[in-house]
Amino acid sequence: MNSVARDYSSKVAVVTGAASGIGQALAMQLAQRGASLALSDIDVDRLEETAEICRDKTDAIVATAQLDVADRVAMKSYADEIMAKFGQVNMVFNNAGVALGADVIDMTWDDFDWLFGINFGGVVNGTKAFLPYLIESGDGHLVNTSSVFGLVGIPSQSAYNAAKFGVRGFTEALRQEMKIARHPVTVTCVHPGGVKTNIVNNARGVSQMGDVTTIASMFERIARTTPDRAASTILRGVDRKRARVLIGADARVFDFVARFVGPRYQDIAAPATRVGYALARRKGIIK
């Protein structure tokens, strides 16, 4: 496959969670490729900053909207509005996501429902709302963001794991459905490893684990992939119509463990995590 980036000047791309992180980087790179953009986020102020960057650097046509992806009715209305405005939808990036750190026994139902509504419900809502328009385009591409935590289970991340495993299963099934029905829509599931975003600062449950600033700083050191690099990897996967896109060396490690170690990884990871927790408590990183 030619490594030269495809020209998207005739395409309309929808990106959720576009105010920061991977979503913002996707918006900027799609604009550089000539795409018209429909950007949404719950944080409308930072979303407008993303839109202005895209317009100033590329003269891209950009529409913005404050959107709660967990709101099914709002998502359907949003999809209809974007179709009416642009007349077509060619690419949808269901990227919006949040984080929650809590063991199952301590996790509240409110926090679980909040995370699941956004991380899984948002993907399903976006898919259902835009899929008819992607089919109608004759050359659609749907990109759903899972995680390395959609490949293996991680202690204190049960809700996040459940949502991201759900995204993976939902997306992989949908890809097959599109092929069976011969609909002109390519479906890709993205599994980012550690990416330098604000997800820890905006997560729930972190303050109960320890000092948020300290934990966020530690995550910043561990996360080796920039949002710009992540976006480039995603778009390369889109260009090549990949079923699965792994982002970062850590994602490839997680994928290897899931494939070749199998369920035994749980028996290896649990005692190692216990030791890690003890060291972190001793250093004052977590409570």
PyRosetta script that sets phi, psi and omega in degrees:
from pyrosetta import init, pose_from_sequence

init()
pose = pose_from_sequence("MNSVARDYSSKVAVVTGAASGIGQALAMQLAQRGASLALSDIDVDRLEETAEICRDKTDAIVATAQLDVADRVAMKSYADEIMAKFGQVNMVFNNAGVALGADVIDMTWDDFDWLFGINFGGVVNGTKAFLPYLIESGDGHLVNTSSVFGLVGIPSQSAYNAAKFGVRGFTEALRQEMKIARHPVTVTCVHPGGVKTNIVNNARGVSQMGDVTTIASMFERIARTTPDRAASTILRGVDRKRARVLIGADARVFDFVARFVGPRYQDIAAPATRVGYALARRKGIIK")
pose.set_psi(1, 136.5)
pose.set_omega(1, 179.1)
pose.set_phi(2, -61.4)
pose.set_psi(2, 132.8)
pose.set_omega(2, -177.3)
pose.set_phi(3, -81.8)
pose.set_psi(3, -8.4)
pose.set_omega(3, -179.9)
pose.set_phi(4, -68.2)
pose.set_psi(4, 133.7)
pose.set_omega(4, -178.3)
pose.set_phi(5, -61.9)
pose.set_psi(5, 136.3)
pose.set_omega(5, 179.0)
pose.set_phi(6, -70.5)
pose.set_psi(6, 149.0)
pose.set_omega(6, 175.4)
pose.set_phi(7, -84.2)
pose.set_psi(7, 124.6)
pose.set_omega(7, -178.6)
pose.set_phi(8, -108.9)
pose.set_psi(8, 26.2)
pose.set_omega(8, -173.3)
pose.set_phi(9, -64.0)
pose.set_psi(9, -19.6)
pose.set_omega(9, 179.0)
pose.set_phi(10, -101.3)
pose.set_psi(10, 7.6)
pose.set_omega(10, -173.1)
pose.set_phi(11, -106.0)
pose.set_psi(11, 151.2)
pose.set_omega(11, 171.3)
pose.set_phi(12, -113.7)
pose.set_psi(12, 122.4)
pose.set_omega(12, -176.8)
pose.set_phi(13, -114.5)
pose.set_psi(13, 133.1)
pose.set_omega(13, 177.2)
pose.set_phi(14, -105.1)
pose.set_psi(14, 128.0)
pose.set_omega(14, 179.9)
pose.set_phi(15, -130.4)
pose.set_psi(15, 120.1)
pose.set_omega(15, 173.3)
pose.set_phi(16, -93.1)
pose.set_psi(16, 157.1)
pose.set_omega(16, -177.4)
pose.set_phi(17, 63.9)
pose.set_psi(17, 39.8)
pose.set_omega(17, -171.5)
pose.set_phi(18, -90.3)
pose.set_psi(18, 3.2)
pose.set_omega(18, -176.7)
pose.set_phi(19, -75.3)
pose.set_psi(19, -21.2)
pose.set_omega(19, -176.4)
pose.set_phi(20, -161.4)
pose.set_psi(20, 176.9)
pose.set_omega(20, 172.1)
pose.set_phi(21, 59.1)
pose.set_psi(21, -140.4)
pose.set_omega(21, -177.3)
pose.set_phi(22, -62.0)
pose.set_psi(22, -39.4)
pose.set_omega(22, -179.6)
pose.set_phi(23, -60.8)
pose.set_psi(23, -43.7)
pose.set_omega(23, 177.9)
pose.set_phi(24, -64.2)
pose.set_psi(24, -43.5)
pose.set_omega(24, 179.8)
pose.set_phi(25, -64.4)
pose.set_psi(25, -39.4)
pose.set_omega(25, 176.1)
pose.set_phi(26, -61.0)
pose.set_psi(26, -45.4)
pose.set_omega(26, -179.8)
pose.set_phi(27, -58.3)
pose.set_psi(27, -45.6)
pose.set_omega(27, -177.9)
pose.set_phi(28, -65.3)
pose.set_psi(28, -42.2)
pose.set_omega(28, -178.7)
pose.set_phi(29, -73.0)
pose.set_psi(29, -35.0)
pose.set_omega(29, 175.2)
pose.set_phi(30, -65.0)
pose.set_psi(30, -39.7)
pose.set_omega(30, 177.2)
pose.set_phi(31, -63.6)
pose.set_psi(31, -40.8)
pose.set_omega(31, 178.4)
pose.set_phi(32, -63.1)
pose.set_psi(32, -28.2)
pose.set_omega(32, 177.9)
pose.set_phi(33, -85.4)
pose.set_psi(33, -1.9)
pose.set_omega(33, 174.7)
pose.set_phi(34, 99.2)
pose.set_psi(34, 3.0)
pose.set_omega(34, -177.8)
pose.set_phi(35, -71.5)
pose.set_psi(35, 150.0)
pose.set_omega(35, 166.3)
pose.set_phi(36, -84.9)
pose.set_psi(36, 145.1)
pose.set_omega(36, -168.6)
pose.set_phi(37, -121.7)
pose.set_psi(37, 138.3)
pose.set_omega(37, 168.2)
pose.set_phi(38, -117.6)
pose.set_psi(38, 104.7)
pose.set_omega(38, -173.3)
pose.set_phi(39, -109.7)
pose.set_psi(39, 140.2)
pose.set_omega(39, 178.7)
pose.set_phi(40, -140.8)
pose.set_psi(40, 157.4)
pose.set_omega(40, 175.8)
pose.set_phi(41, -171.5)
pose.set_psi(41, 162.7)
pose.set_omega(41, 174.9)
pose.set_phi(42, -77.9)
pose.set_psi(42, -27.0)
pose.set_omega(42, 179.7)
pose.set_phi(43, -91.0)
pose.set_psi(43, 90.3)
pose.set_omega(43, -171.2)
pose.set_phi(44, -70.7)
pose.set_psi(44, -31.1)
pose.set_omega(44, -179.1)
pose.set_phi(45, -65.6)
pose.set_psi(45, -49.3)
pose.set_omega(45, 178.9)
pose.set_phi(46, -69.9)
pose.set_psi(46, -29.1)
pose.set_omega(46, 175.7)
pose.set_phi(47, -62.2)
pose.set_psi(47, -42.4)
pose.set_omega(47, 179.1)
pose.set_phi(48, -65.1)
pose.set_psi(48, -32.1)
pose.set_omega(48, 175.8)
pose.set_phi(49, -64.1)
pose.set_psi(49, -42.5)
pose.set_omega(49, 176.3)
pose.set_phi(50, -59.5)
pose.set_psi(50, -46.3)
pose.set_omega(50, -178.5)
pose.set_phi(51, -60.9)
pose.set_psi(51, -42.2)
pose.set_omega(51, -179.2)
pose.set_phi(52, -65.6)
pose.set_psi(52, -39.3)
pose.set_omega(52, 176.8)
pose.set_phi(53, -60.0)
pose.set_psi(53, -46.0)
pose.set_omega(53, -179.5)
pose.set_phi(54, -62.9)
pose.set_psi(54, -43.4)
pose.set_omega(54, -178.9)
pose.set_phi(55, -67.1)
pose.set_psi(55, -43.2)
pose.set_omega(55, -175.9)
pose.set_phi(56, -67.4)
pose.set_psi(56, -38.0)
pose.set_omega(56, -174.4)
pose.set_phi(57, -87.5)
pose.set_psi(57, -21.9)
pose.set_omega(57, -171.4)
pose.set_phi(58, -134.8)
pose.set_psi(58, -7.0)
pose.set_omega(58, -173.9)
pose.set_phi(59, 60.4)
pose.set_psi(59, 27.8)
pose.set_omega(59, -179.1)
pose.set_phi(60, -69.6)
pose.set_psi(60, 150.0)
pose.set_omega(60, 171.0)
pose.set_phi(61, -81.8)
pose.set_psi(61, 120.5)
pose.set_omega(61, -173.9)
pose.set_phi(62, -131.5)
pose.set_psi(62, 127.3)
pose.set_omega(62, 172.7)
pose.set_phi(63, -112.8)
pose.set_psi(63, 135.4)
pose.set_omega(63, -179.4)
pose.set_phi(64, -120.6)
pose.set_psi(64, 153.9)
pose.set_omega(64, 178.2)
pose.set_phi(65, -154.5)
pose.set_psi(65, 138.2)
pose.set_omega(65, 170.8)
pose.set_phi(66, -77.3)
pose.set_psi(66, 124.6)
pose.set_omega(66, -172.7)
pose.set_phi(67, -144.9)
pose.set_psi(67, 130.8)
pose.set_omega(67, 169.4)
pose.set_phi(68, -95.2)
pose.set_psi(68, 106.8)
pose.set_omega(68, -174.4)
pose.set_phi(69, -64.8)
pose.set_psi(69, -19.5)
pose.set_omega(69, 178.4)
pose.set_phi(70, -75.3)
pose.set_psi(70, -13.6)
pose.set_omega(70, -179.6)
pose.set_phi(71, -87.9)
pose.set_psi(71, 103.4)
pose.set_omega(71, -174.0)
pose.set_phi(72, -62.9)
pose.set_psi(72, -42.5)
pose.set_omega(72, -179.0)
pose.set_phi(73, -65.8)
pose.set_psi(73, -43.3)
pose.set_omega(73, 179.1)
pose.set_phi(74, -63.2)
pose.set_psi(74, -38.9)
pose.set_omega(74, 179.5)
pose.set_phi(75, -64.3)
pose.set_psi(75, -42.7)
pose.set_omega(75, 179.4)
pose.set_phi(76, -64.4)
pose.set_psi(76, -42.7)
pose.set_omega(76, 178.0)
pose.set_phi(77, -63.0)
pose.set_psi(77, -40.5)
pose.set_omega(77, 179.0)
pose.set_phi(78, -61.9)
pose.set_psi(78, -45.0)
pose.set_omega(78, 179.2)
pose.set_phi(79, -60.0)
pose.set_psi(79, -43.3)
pose.set_omega(79, 179.4)
pose.set_phi(80, -64.6)
pose.set_psi(80, -38.5)
pose.set_omega(80, 178.8)
pose.set_phi(81, -65.6)
pose.set_psi(81, -41.2)
pose.set_omega(81, 179.9)
pose.set_phi(82, -66.8)
pose.set_psi(82, -41.1)
pose.set_omega(82, 177.8)
pose.set_phi(83, -62.8)
pose.set_psi(83, -42.2)
pose.set_omega(83, 179.6)
pose.set_phi(84, -65.6)
pose.set_psi(84, -36.4)
pose.set_omega(84, -177.4)
pose.set_phi(85, -73.7)
pose.set_psi(85, -45.8)
pose.set_omega(85, -172.9)
pose.set_phi(86, -99.3)
pose.set_psi(86, -21.6)
pose.set_omega(86, -179.7)
pose.set_phi(87, 82.4)
pose.set_psi(87, -4.5)
pose.set_omega(87, 177.8)
pose.set_phi(88, -165.4)
pose.set_psi(88, 157.3)
pose.set_omega(88, 172.0)
pose.set_phi(89, -136.7)
pose.set_psi(89, 121.3)
pose.set_omega(89, -175.5)
pose.set_phi(90, -107.3)
pose.set_psi(90, -32.6)
pose.set_omega(90, -178.0)
pose.set_phi(91, -138.1)
pose.set_psi(91, 136.8)
pose.set_omega(91, 176.3)
pose.set_phi(92, -128.1)
pose.set_psi(92, 126.4)
pose.set_omega(92, 177.2)
pose.set_phi(93, -112.9)
pose.set_psi(93, 99.4)
pose.set_omega(93, 177.0)
pose.set_phi(94, -81.6)
pose.set_psi(94, 89.3)
pose.set_omega(94, -168.1)
pose.set_phi(95, -110.1)
pose.set_psi(95, -22.1)
pose.set_omega(95, -174.2)
pose.set_phi(96, -58.1)
pose.set_psi(96, 137.5)
pose.set_omega(96, 179.0)
pose.set_phi(97, -162.8)
pose.set_psi(97, 158.9)
pose.set_omega(97, 178.9)
pose.set_phi(98, -135.2)
pose.set_psi(98, 173.6)
pose.set_omega(98, -177.3)
pose.set_phi(99, -130.6)
pose.set_psi(99, 156.5)
pose.set_omega(99, 178.7)
pose.set_phi(100, -147.4)
pose.set_psi(100, 125.9)
pose.set_omega(100, 176.0)
pose.set_phi(101, -110.0)
pose.set_psi(101, 111.7)
pose.set_omega(101, 179.9)
pose.set_phi(102, -169.9)
pose.set_psi(102, 137.5)
pose.set_omega(102, 170.9)
pose.set_phi(103, -68.4)
pose.set_psi(103, 155.0)
pose.set_omega(103, -177.4)
pose.set_phi(104, -55.2)
pose.set_psi(104, -42.8)
pose.set_omega(104, -175.1)
pose.set_phi(105, -66.8)
pose.set_psi(105, -25.9)
pose.set_omega(105, -178.4)
pose.set_phi(106, -98.7)
pose.set_psi(106, -16.3)
pose.set_omega(106, -173.5)
pose.set_phi(107, -69.5)
pose.set_psi(107, 135.0)
pose.set_omega(107, 177.5)
pose.set_phi(108, -87.3)
pose.set_psi(108, 154.6)
pose.set_omega(108, 177.2)
pose.set_phi(109, -63.4)
pose.set_psi(109, -34.8)
pose.set_omega(109, 179.9)
pose.set_phi(110, -62.5)
pose.set_psi(110, -44.8)
pose.set_omega(110, 178.7)
pose.set_phi(111, -66.0)
pose.set_psi(111, -40.7)
pose.set_omega(111, 178.9)
pose.set_phi(112, -61.5)
pose.set_psi(112, -47.9)
pose.set_omega(112, -178.5)
pose.set_phi(113, -64.4)
pose.set_psi(113, -37.8)
pose.set_omega(113, 177.6)
pose.set_phi(114, -59.7)
pose.set_psi(114, -51.3)
pose.set_omega(114, -178.4)
pose.set_phi(115, -65.9)
pose.set_psi(115, -46.0)
pose.set_omega(115, -176.0)
pose.set_phi(116, -66.5)
pose.set_psi(116, -35.3)
pose.set_omega(116, 179.4)
pose.set_phi(117, -62.6)
pose.set_psi(117, -35.8)
pose.set_omega(117, -179.6)
pose.set_phi(118, -86.6)
pose.set_psi(118, -53.5)
pose.set_omega(118, -170.7)
pose.set_phi(119, -72.6)
pose.set_psi(119, -35.5)
pose.set_omega(119, 176.3)
pose.set_phi(120, -103.5)
pose.set_psi(120, -51.7)
pose.set_omega(120, -179.5)
pose.set_phi(121, -58.8)
pose.set_psi(121, -39.2)
pose.set_omega(121, 179.8)
pose.set_phi(122, -62.3)
pose.set_psi(122, -38.2)
pose.set_omega(122, 178.1)
pose.set_phi(123, -68.1)
pose.set_psi(123, -45.2)
pose.set_omega(123, 179.5)
pose.set_phi(124, -64.1)
pose.set_psi(124, -44.8)
pose.set_omega(124, -180.0)
pose.set_phi(125, -60.3)
pose.set_psi(125, -46.7)
pose.set_omega(125, 179.4)
pose.set_phi(126, -63.7)
pose.set_psi(126, -39.6)
pose.set_omega(126, 179.2)
pose.set_phi(127, -64.7)
pose.set_psi(127, -50.8)
pose.set_omega(127, -177.8)
pose.set_phi(128, -63.3)
pose.set_psi(128, -38.4)
pose.set_omega(128, -176.6)
pose.set_phi(129, -70.3)
pose.set_psi(129, -39.3)
pose.set_omega(129, -173.3)
pose.set_phi(130, -98.9)
pose.set_psi(130, -16.2)
pose.set_omega(130, -173.8)
pose.set_phi(131, -56.7)
pose.set_psi(131, -44.2)
pose.set_omega(131, 178.0)
pose.set_phi(132, -58.5)
pose.set_psi(132, -35.4)
pose.set_omega(132, -179.6)
pose.set_phi(133, -74.6)
pose.set_psi(133, -34.1)
pose.set_omega(133, 175.5)
pose.set_phi(134, -64.5)
pose.set_psi(134, -41.8)
pose.set_omega(134, 176.8)
pose.set_phi(135, -62.9)
pose.set_psi(135, -44.5)
pose.set_omega(135, -179.2)
pose.set_phi(136, -61.7)
pose.set_psi(136, -29.3)
pose.set_omega(136, -178.0)
pose.set_phi(137, -65.3)
pose.set_psi(137, -24.9)
pose.set_omega(137, -178.8)
pose.set_phi(138, 83.9)
pose.set_psi(138, -8.1)
pose.set_omega(138, -179.8)
pose.set_phi(139, -158.3)
pose.set_psi(139, 63.4)
pose.set_omega(139, -174.4)
pose.set_phi(140, -92.7)
pose.set_psi(140, 157.3)
pose.set_omega(140, 175.1)
pose.set_phi(141, -142.8)
pose.set_psi(141, 125.1)
pose.set_omega(141, 178.7)
pose.set_phi(142, -111.6)
pose.set_psi(142, 127.4)
pose.set_omega(142, -178.8)
pose.set_phi(143, -123.0)
pose.set_psi(143, 113.8)
pose.set_omega(143, 179.8)
pose.set_phi(144, -108.3)
pose.set_psi(144, 132.3)
pose.set_omega(144, -177.1)
pose.set_phi(145, -92.1)
pose.set_psi(145, 114.5)
pose.set_omega(145, 170.4)
pose.set_phi(146, -97.7)
pose.set_psi(146, -128.8)
pose.set_omega(146, -177.4)
pose.set_phi(147, -174.3)
pose.set_psi(147, 167.3)
pose.set_omega(147, 167.9)
pose.set_phi(148, -62.7)
pose.set_psi(148, -23.3)
pose.set_omega(148, 176.6)
pose.set_phi(149, -77.8)
pose.set_psi(149, 2.7)
pose.set_omega(149, 168.2)
pose.set_phi(150, -96.2)
pose.set_psi(150, 4.4)
pose.set_omega(150, 178.5)
pose.set_phi(151, -111.1)
pose.set_psi(151, -36.4)
pose.set_omega(151, 178.0)
pose.set_phi(152, -139.7)
pose.set_psi(152, 155.5)
pose.set_omega(152, 178.3)
pose.set_phi(153, -85.7)
pose.set_psi(153, 142.1)
pose.set_omega(153, -177.0)
pose.set_phi(154, -127.3)
pose.set_psi(154, 130.5)
pose.set_omega(154, 177.4)
pose.set_phi(155, -56.4)
pose.set_psi(155, 141.0)
pose.set_omega(155, -178.6)
pose.set_phi(156, 75.1)
pose.set_psi(156, 3.7)
pose.set_omega(156, -178.3)
pose.set_phi(157, -123.3)
pose.set_psi(157, 29.2)
pose.set_omega(157, -174.0)
pose.set_phi(158, -59.5)
pose.set_psi(158, -43.9)
pose.set_omega(158, -179.7)
pose.set_phi(159, -67.0)
pose.set_psi(159, -44.1)
pose.set_omega(159, 178.4)
pose.set_phi(160, -62.6)
pose.set_psi(160, -44.7)
pose.set_omega(160, 176.3)
pose.set_phi(161, -57.4)
pose.set_psi(161, -47.5)
pose.set_omega(161, -177.7)
pose.set_phi(162, -59.3)
pose.set_psi(162, -43.8)
pose.set_omega(162, -180.0)
pose.set_phi(163, -66.7)
pose.set_psi(163, -43.9)
pose.set_omega(163, -175.5)
pose.set_phi(164, -75.2)
pose.set_psi(164, -34.7)
pose.set_omega(164, 170.6)
pose.set_phi(165, -62.9)
pose.set_psi(165, -38.2)
pose.set_omega(165, 178.1)
pose.set_phi(166, -62.5)
pose.set_psi(166, -43.9)
pose.set_omega(166, 177.6)
pose.set_phi(167, -60.1)
pose.set_psi(167, -43.5)
pose.set_omega(167, 179.6)
pose.set_phi(168, -60.6)
pose.set_psi(168, -51.1)
pose.set_omega(168, -179.0)
pose.set_phi(169, -62.5)
pose.set_psi(169, -44.1)
pose.set_omega(169, 178.8)
pose.set_phi(170, -59.0)
pose.set_psi(170, -45.7)
pose.set_omega(170, -175.3)
pose.set_phi(171, -71.3)
pose.set_psi(171, -41.7)
pose.set_omega(171, 179.8)
pose.set_phi(172, -65.9)
pose.set_psi(172, -37.7)
pose.set_omega(172, 176.3)
pose.set_phi(173, -65.7)
pose.set_psi(173, -42.1)
pose.set_omega(173, -179.0)
pose.set_phi(174, -63.6)
pose.set_psi(174, -40.4)
pose.set_omega(174, 179.1)
pose.set_phi(175, -56.6)
pose.set_psi(175, -43.1)
pose.set_omega(175, 179.3)
pose.set_phi(176, -66.9)
pose.set_psi(176, -39.5)
pose.set_omega(176, 178.1)
pose.set_phi(177, -60.9)
pose.set_psi(177, -40.4)
pose.set_omega(177, 178.8)
pose.set_phi(178, -63.8)
pose.set_psi(178, -38.3)
pose.set_omega(178, 178.8)
pose.set_phi(179, -70.2)
pose.set_psi(179, -42.3)
pose.set_omega(179, -180.0)
pose.set_phi(180, -61.6)
pose.set_psi(180, -44.6)
pose.set_omega(180, -179.2)
pose.set_phi(181, -81.7)
pose.set_psi(181, -6.2)
pose.set_omega(181, -177.5)
pose.set_phi(182, 57.6)
pose.set_psi(182, 38.1)
pose.set_omega(182, 174.1)
pose.set_phi(183, -79.1)
pose.set_psi(183, 145.3)
pose.set_omega(183, -176.2)
pose.set_phi(184, -82.5)
pose.set_psi(184, 54.9)
pose.set_omega(184, -179.0)
pose.set_phi(185, -131.6)
pose.set_psi(185, 123.2)
pose.set_omega(185, 173.3)
pose.set_phi(186, -90.4)
pose.set_psi(186, 140.0)
pose.set_omega(186, -177.5)
pose.set_phi(187, -122.8)
pose.set_psi(187, 129.9)
pose.set_omega(187, -177.1)
pose.set_phi(188, -128.4)
pose.set_psi(188, 136.6)
pose.set_omega(188, 174.9)
pose.set_phi(189, -109.5)
pose.set_psi(189, 127.8)
pose.set_omega(189, -176.4)
pose.set_phi(190, -105.2)
pose.set_psi(190, 134.0)
pose.set_omega(190, 179.8)
pose.set_phi(191, -123.3)
pose.set_psi(191, 86.9)
pose.set_omega(191, 177.6)
pose.set_phi(192, -74.4)
pose.set_psi(192, 143.6)
pose.set_omega(192, 166.7)
pose.set_phi(193, -86.4)
pose.set_psi(193, -143.2)
pose.set_omega(193, 179.4)
pose.set_phi(194, -73.6)
pose.set_psi(194, 118.5)
pose.set_omega(194, 179.1)
pose.set_phi(195, -121.5)
pose.set_psi(195, 138.2)
pose.set_omega(195, -175.9)
pose.set_phi(196, -72.2)
pose.set_psi(196, 84.2)
pose.set_omega(196, 178.5)
pose.set_phi(197, -126.6)
pose.set_psi(197, -177.7)
pose.set_omega(197, 179.7)
pose.set_phi(198, -90.9)
pose.set_psi(198, 15.8)
pose.set_omega(198, -171.1)
pose.set_phi(199, -61.8)
pose.set_psi(199, -35.1)
pose.set_omega(199, -180.0)
pose.set_phi(200, -69.9)
pose.set_psi(200, -42.6)
pose.set_omega(200, 179.7)
pose.set_phi(201, -61.3)
pose.set_psi(201, -31.2)
pose.set_omega(201, -177.5)
pose.set_phi(202, -97.7)
pose.set_psi(202, 3.3)
pose.set_omega(202, -176.6)
pose.set_phi(203, -77.1)
pose.set_psi(203, 155.1)
pose.set_omega(203, 171.0)
pose.set_phi(204, -93.3)
pose.set_psi(204, 151.2)
pose.set_omega(204, 175.3)
pose.set_phi(205, 89.0)
pose.set_psi(205, -14.6)
pose.set_omega(205, -176.1)
pose.set_phi(206, -67.3)
pose.set_psi(206, -39.1)
pose.set_omega(206, -178.8)
pose.set_phi(207, -64.5)
pose.set_psi(207, -26.1)
pose.set_omega(207, 176.8)
pose.set_phi(208, -76.1)
pose.set_psi(208, -22.3)
pose.set_omega(208, -179.6)
pose.set_phi(209, -84.4)
pose.set_psi(209, -30.3)
pose.set_omega(209, -177.3)
pose.set_phi(210, 168.8)
pose.set_psi(210, -165.8)
pose.set_omega(210, 179.6)
pose.set_phi(211, -69.5)
pose.set_psi(211, 123.2)
pose.set_omega(211, -175.2)
pose.set_phi(212, -61.2)
pose.set_psi(212, -43.4)
pose.set_omega(212, -178.9)
pose.set_phi(213, -61.6)
pose.set_psi(213, -42.2)
pose.set_omega(213, -179.8)
pose.set_phi(214, -65.9)
pose.set_psi(214, -44.8)
pose.set_omega(214, -179.1)
pose.set_phi(215, -67.0)
pose.set_psi(215, -40.6)
pose.set_omega(215, 178.4)
pose.set_phi(216, -63.9)
pose.set_psi(216, -39.2)
pose.set_omega(216, 178.3)
pose.set_phi(217, -64.9)
pose.set_psi(217, -40.2)
pose.set_omega(217, 177.9)
pose.set_phi(218, -64.0)
pose.set_psi(218, -42.3)
pose.set_omega(218, 177.6)
pose.set_phi(219, -61.7)
pose.set_psi(219, -39.7)
pose.set_omega(219, 179.6)
pose.set_phi(220, -60.4)
pose.set_psi(220, -37.4)
pose.set_omega(220, 179.4)
pose.set_phi(221, -72.8)
pose.set_psi(221, -36.9)
pose.set_omega(221, -177.6)
pose.set_phi(222, -75.4)
pose.set_psi(222, -41.3)
pose.set_omega(222, -178.0)
pose.set_phi(223, -69.3)
pose.set_psi(223, 114.3)
pose.set_omega(223, -172.8)
pose.set_phi(224, -97.8)
pose.set_psi(224, -13.6)
pose.set_omega(224, -174.1)
pose.set_phi(225, -100.0)
pose.set_psi(225, 132.0)
pose.set_omega(225, 176.0)
pose.set_phi(226, -81.8)
pose.set_psi(226, 155.4)
pose.set_omega(226, 175.4)
pose.set_phi(227, -56.3)
pose.set_psi(227, -37.7)
pose.set_omega(227, -179.6)
pose.set_phi(228, -63.5)
pose.set_psi(228, -42.0)
pose.set_omega(228, 178.1)
pose.set_phi(229, -66.5)
pose.set_psi(229, -40.4)
pose.set_omega(229, 178.5)
pose.set_phi(230, -61.3)
pose.set_psi(230, -44.6)
pose.set_omega(230, 179.7)
pose.set_phi(231, -62.9)
pose.set_psi(231, -41.3)
pose.set_omega(231, 178.4)
pose.set_phi(232, -61.3)
pose.set_psi(232, -40.9)
pose.set_omega(232, 179.3)
pose.set_phi(233, -65.7)
pose.set_psi(233, -41.3)
pose.set_omega(233, 178.5)
pose.set_phi(234, -62.3)
pose.set_psi(234, -48.0)
pose.set_omega(234, -177.5)
pose.set_phi(235, -68.0)
pose.set_psi(235, -30.6)
pose.set_omega(235, 173.4)
pose.set_phi(236, -64.7)
pose.set_psi(236, -39.2)
pose.set_omega(236, 176.3)
pose.set_phi(237, -65.8)
pose.set_psi(237, -37.1)
pose.set_omega(237, 176.0)
pose.set_phi(238, -63.7)
pose.set_psi(238, -45.9)
pose.set_omega(238, 179.3)
pose.set_phi(239, -56.9)
pose.set_psi(239, -36.6)
pose.set_omega(239, -176.4)
pose.set_phi(240, -95.3)
pose.set_psi(240, 2.8)
pose.set_omega(240, 177.9)
pose.set_phi(241, 56.0)
pose.set_psi(241, 44.4)
pose.set_omega(241, -179.4)
pose.set_phi(242, -73.2)
pose.set_psi(242, 145.1)
pose.set_omega(242, 175.0)
pose.set_phi(243, -75.3)
pose.set_psi(243, -37.2)
pose.set_omega(243, -177.3)
pose.set_phi(244, -134.1)
pose.set_psi(244, 136.2)
pose.set_omega(244, 176.8)
pose.set_phi(245, -122.6)
pose.set_psi(245, 120.5)
pose.set_omega(245, 175.9)
pose.set_phi(246, -99.1)
pose.set_psi(246, 132.3)
pose.set_omega(246, -177.3)
pose.set_phi(247, -114.6)
pose.set_psi(247, 113.9)
pose.set_omega(247, 176.6)
pose.set_phi(248, 96.7)
pose.set_psi(248, 155.3)
pose.set_omega(248, 178.7)
pose.set_phi(249, -62.5)
pose.set_psi(249, -35.1)
pose.set_omega(249, 179.6)
pose.set_phi(250, -64.5)
pose.set_psi(250, -34.4)
pose.set_omega(250, 177.5)
pose.set_phi(251, -65.4)
pose.set_psi(251, -38.2)
pose.set_omega(251, 178.6)
pose.set_phi(252, -67.6)
pose.set_psi(252, -34.3)
pose.set_omega(252, 176.7)
pose.set_phi(253, -66.0)
pose.set_psi(253, -47.2)
pose.set_omega(253, 178.7)
pose.set_phi(254, -59.3)
pose.set_psi(254, -42.2)
pose.set_omega(254, 179.6)
pose.set_phi(255, -62.9)
pose.set_psi(255, -40.8)
pose.set_omega(255, 178.3)
pose.set_phi(256, -62.4)
pose.set_psi(256, -45.9)
pose.set_omega(256, -180.0)
pose.set_phi(257, -60.0)
pose.set_psi(257, -45.8)
pose.set_omega(257, -179.1)
pose.set_phi(258, -62.4)
pose.set_psi(258, -37.5)
pose.set_omega(258, -176.5)
pose.set_phi(259, -77.8)
pose.set_psi(259, -43.3)
pose.set_omega(259, -167.1)
pose.set_phi(260, -107.3)
pose.set_psi(260, -21.9)
pose.set_omega(260, 176.5)
pose.set_phi(261, -94.3)
pose.set_psi(261, -34.9)
pose.set_omega(261, 178.4)
pose.set_phi(262, 71.8)
pose.set_psi(262, -159.0)
pose.set_omega(262, -176.0)
pose.set_phi(263, -59.2)
pose.set_psi(263, -17.1)
pose.set_omega(263, -179.6)
pose.set_phi(264, -63.0)
pose.set_psi(264, -19.2)
pose.set_omega(264, -179.7)
pose.set_phi(265, -58.5)
pose.set_psi(265, -28.6)
pose.set_omega(265, -178.4)
pose.set_phi(266, -64.3)
pose.set_psi(266, -39.3)
pose.set_omega(266, -179.3)
pose.set_phi(267, -73.3)
pose.set_psi(267, -23.0)
pose.set_omega(267, 177.0)
pose.set_phi(268, -84.6)
pose.set_psi(268, -41.8)
pose.set_omega(268, -173.9)
pose.set_phi(269, -72.6)
pose.set_psi(269, -35.2)
pose.set_omega(269, -174.8)
pose.set_phi(270, -59.4)
pose.set_psi(270, -53.4)
pose.set_omega(270, 179.0)
pose.set_phi(271, -65.6)
pose.set_psi(271, -33.6)
pose.set_omega(271, 177.7)
pose.set_phi(272, -65.4)
pose.set_psi(272, -38.7)
pose.set_omega(272, 178.5)
pose.set_phi(273, -67.1)
pose.set_psi(273, -38.9)
pose.set_omega(273, 178.4)
pose.set_phi(274, -59.2)
pose.set_psi(274, -43.2)
pose.set_omega(274, 177.6)
pose.set_phi(275, -64.9)
pose.set_psi(275, -41.9)
pose.set_omega(275, 179.1)
pose.set_phi(276, -61.7)
pose.set_psi(276, -41.9)
pose.set_omega(276, 176.9)
pose.set_phi(277, -60.5)
pose.set_psi(277, -43.7)
pose.set_omega(277, -178.0)
pose.set_phi(278, -62.9)
pose.set_psi(278, -42.0)
pose.set_omega(278, 179.1)
pose.set_phi(279, -66.2)
pose.set_psi(279, -40.4)
pose.set_omega(279, -179.8)
pose.set_phi(280, -65.8)
pose.set_psi(280, -37.9)
pose.set_omega(280, 177.4)
pose.set_phi(281, -67.2)
pose.set_psi(281, -38.9)
pose.set_omega(281, -179.2)
pose.set_phi(282, -64.8)
pose.set_psi(282, -32.7)
pose.set_omega(282, 179.8)
pose.set_phi(283, -90.2)
pose.set_psi(283, -1.3)
pose.set_omega(283, 177.3)
pose.set_phi(284, 79.2)
pose.set_psi(284, 14.7)
pose.set_omega(284, -179.7)
pose.set_phi(285, -75.0)
pose.set_psi(285, -41.8)
pose.set_omega(285, 176.2)
pose.set_phi(286, -126.0)
pose.set_psi(286, 164.2)
pose.set_omega(286, -178.4)
pose.set_phi(287, -79.5)
pose.dump_pdb("model.pdb")
